[in-house]
Amino acid sequence: MSITSTGDISTEGSYSDGIYGFVVNNGDVTITSTGNISTEGTSANGIAGFVWNNGNVTITSTGDISTEGSFSNGIYGFVRNNGDVTITSTGDISTEGSYSEGIWGYVFGDGDVTITSTGDISTEGLLARGIVGNVFGDGDVTITSTGDISTEGDNSEGIAGFVWNNGDVSITSTGDISTEGSSSDGIRGNVGVNGDVTITSTGNVTSLLANGIYARVLDAGTINITTSGAVSGTTGILVGSRTANAAPATINTSAAITGTGGTAIDLQ
């Protein structure tokens, strides 16, 4: 399935996505949008692409996207079972409701999630992360963001990458990131079994009630964190507890790291 839209789109009702592409079995969804998109209702994503059983989702958006309702992501790409999700966005994205991510790429199985965003992203609700990539299996998550990101709600990381089994998480951010809610790390990277977490941030990262940067590899793997902008959080940089199989974490900083709770860098 291929969808191309060059005009502006607005919807007002619930379950009213701006653009929606869906394949049930063994196929790809490709969506290209160059206009602005706005939605007002509940469960009304700006752009949503789904493959329910094996396939790839590719979404490219160059316009601005805004959503107002709960469960209304700016851009959402989902693959069930195996496949890749690739999202490229160059416009600004804002969401107001709870459970409304700015950009969300999700593979519920094995595959890779790749997200590139050059616009600014803001979210206001609970569990409304700026950018999040999930692989609920084996695969890699790669996130590149050059815009500023702000979130206001609880459980709303600025950028988050998760691989639940084996794979690598790579996050690169050159813009400023600020989060206000509890359990809302500025940047978070997690690998559930074996793999590497690499986080590079050149902008300022500020988390009012959570960690500035949090990284964890549960079993064997490496953690590399490089920052050249200031980082501030209850703990500035936190490396989560790991097993004896894990290689030592490497942290390179050239700007201030501040832990408002008393610890600037915590290696657990």
BELUR-V475259 format. One record per residue. N is the residue number from 1. RES is the residue in one letter. SS is DSSP state (H for helix, E for strand, L for the rest). PHI is phi in degrees with one decimal (NA if undefined). Layout:
n-><N	N>
res-><RES	RES>
ss-><SS	SS>
phi-><PHI	PHI>
This chain:
n-><1	2	3	4	5	6	7	8	9	10	11	12	13	14	15	16	17	18	19	20	21	22	23	24	25	26	27	28	29	30	31	32	33	34	35	36	37	38	39	40	41	42	43	44	45	46	47	48	49	50	51	52	53	54	55	56	57	58	59	60	61	62	63	64	65	66	67	68	69	70	71	72	73	74	75	76	77	78	79	80	81	82	83	84	85	86	87	88	89	90	91	92	93	94	95	96	97	98	99	100	101	102	103	104	105	106	107	108	109	110	111	112	113	114	115	116	117	118	119	120	121	122	123	124	125	126	127	128	129	130	131	132	133	134	135	136	137	138	139	140	141	142	143	144	145	146	147	148	149	150	151	152	153	154	155	156	157	158	159	160	161	162	163	164	165	166	167	168	169	170	171	172	173	174	175	176	177	178	179	180	181	182	183	184	185	186	187	188	189	190	191	192	193	194	195	196	197	198	199	200	201	202	203	204	205	206	207	208	209	210	211	212	213	214	215	216	217	218	219	220	221	222	223	224	225	226	227	228	229	230	231	232	233	234	235	236	237	238	239	240	241	242	243	244	245	246	247	248	249	250	251	252	253	254	255	256	257	258	259	260	261	262	263	264	265	266	267	268>
res-><M	S	I	T	S	T	G	D	I	S	T	E	G	S	Y	S	D	G	I	Y	G	F	V	V	N	N	G	D	V	T	I	T	S	T	G	N	I	S	T	E	G	T	S	A	N	G	I	A	G	F	V	W	N	N	G	N	V	T	I	T	S	T	G	D	I	S	T	E	G	S	F	S	N	G	I	Y	G	F	V	R	N	N	G	D	V	T	I	T	S	T	G	D	I	S	T	E	G	S	Y	S	E	G	I	W	G	Y	V	F	G	D	G	D	V	T	I	T	S	T	G	D	I	S	T	E	G	L	L	A	R	G	I	V	G	N	V	F	G	D	G	D	V	T	I	T	S	T	G	D	I	S	T	E	G	D	N	S	E	G	I	A	G	F	V	W	N	N	G	D	V	S	I	T	S	T	G	D	I	S	T	E	G	S	S	S	D	G	I	R	G	N	V	G	V	N	G	D	V	T	I	T	S	T	G	N	V	T	S	L	L	A	N	G	I	Y	A	R	V	L	D	A	G	T	I	N	I	T	T	S	G	A	V	S	G	T	T	G	I	L	V	G	S	R	T	A	N	A	A	P	A	T	I	N	T	S	A	A	I	T	G	T	G	G	T	A	I	D	L	Q>
ss-><L	E	E	E	E	L	L	L	E	E	E	L	L	L	L	L	L	L	E	E	E	E	E	L	L	L	L	L	E	E	E	E	E	L	L	L	E	E	E	L	L	L	L	L	L	L	E	E	E	E	E	L	L	L	L	L	E	E	E	E	E	L	L	L	E	E	E	L	L	L	L	L	L	L	E	E	E	E	E	E	L	L	L	L	E	E	E	E	E	L	L	L	E	E	E	L	L	L	L	L	L	L	E	E	E	E	E	E	L	L	L	L	E	E	E	E	E	L	L	L	E	E	E	L	L	L	L	L	L	L	E	E	E	E	E	L	L	L	L	L	E	E	E	E	E	L	L	L	E	E	E	L	L	L	L	L	L	L	E	E	E	E	E	L	L	L	L	L	E	E	E	E	E	L	L	L	E	E	E	E	E	E	L	L	L	L	E	E	E	E	E	L	L	L	L	L	E	E	E	E	E	L	L	L	E	E	E	E	E	L	L	L	E	E	E	E	E	L	L	L	L	L	E	E	E	E	E	L	L	L	E	E	E	E	E	E	E	E	E	L	L	L	L	L	L	L	L	L	L	E	E	E	E	L	L	L	E	E	E	E	E	E	E	E	E	E	E	L>
phi-><NA	-130.3	-126.5	-127.5	-130.1	-115.5	-104.6	-80.8	-133.5	-139.4	-131.9	-118.3	-88.8	-69.9	54.5	-125.6	-67.4	-64.9	-133.8	-138.1	-125.5	-143.0	-124.7	-76.8	-133.7	49.8	-168.7	-112.6	-118.3	-125.2	-125.4	-127.5	-134.0	-114.2	-100.7	-84.9	-132.8	-137.6	-132.4	-116.8	-88.9	-73.0	53.9	-129.3	-70.7	-64.9	-134.1	-137.2	-129.1	-129.7	-122.3	-81.0	-155.8	68.7	159.9	-117.7	-119.0	-127.4	-126.2	-126.6	-133.0	-114.2	-99.8	-83.2	-132.3	-137.1	-131.0	-112.9	-88.5	-69.7	56.3	-130.1	-73.6	-64.6	-134.1	-136.6	-121.1	-136.3	-127.5	-97.6	76.1	-117.9	157.2	-115.6	-119.4	-126.9	-127.1	-126.5	-134.1	-114.0	-97.5	-84.4	-130.6	-136.4	-130.2	-109.7	-88.7	-71.4	57.1	-130.0	-70.2	-66.4	-133.6	-136.2	-116.0	-140.5	-113.2	-93.6	157.1	-101.1	158.6	-113.7	-117.4	-126.1	-127.3	-126.7	-134.0	-115.3	-97.8	-83.9	-131.0	-136.6	-133.6	-120.0	-94.2	-66.1	49.1	-131.1	-79.0	-65.3	-135.3	-141.5	-122.7	-124.9	-122.6	-94.2	175.3	-100.9	157.5	-115.6	-117.7	-126.2	-126.8	-126.8	-134.1	-114.6	-97.7	-84.6	-131.1	-136.3	-131.5	-113.9	-87.9	-69.6	54.5	-132.3	-65.3	-66.7	-134.5	-140.1	-129.5	-130.3	-119.3	-84.0	-116.5	-105.6	154.9	-112.9	-117.7	-127.0	-127.2	-125.6	-133.8	-113.5	-97.0	-84.5	-127.8	-137.4	-130.3	-113.6	-87.5	-71.5	54.4	-123.8	-63.2	-62.8	-133.7	-137.4	-132.1	-132.7	-121.1	-77.4	-129.7	-112.8	156.9	-114.3	-118.0	-124.8	-126.4	-125.8	-133.7	-108.8	-94.1	-81.5	-121.6	-131.5	-121.3	-72.0	-127.0	-147.3	-75.6	-63.3	-135.0	-128.4	-138.1	-153.4	-121.3	-69.8	-121.4	-82.0	157.9	-117.8	-126.7	-128.3	-125.0	-128.9	-131.9	-122.8	-105.5	-66.8	-126.6	-139.6	-166.4	-55.5	-118.7	-61.6	-129.9	-121.0	-104.8	-68.3	-60.9	-137.5	-84.5	-68.4	-73.4	-77.6	-74.1	-61.0	-76.9	-116.6	-125.7	-118.9	-130.8	-130.4	-144.8	-66.3	-117.1	-122.1	-108.7	-68.9	-90.2	116.4	-126.0	-78.0	-131.9	-125.5	-105.8	-91.3>
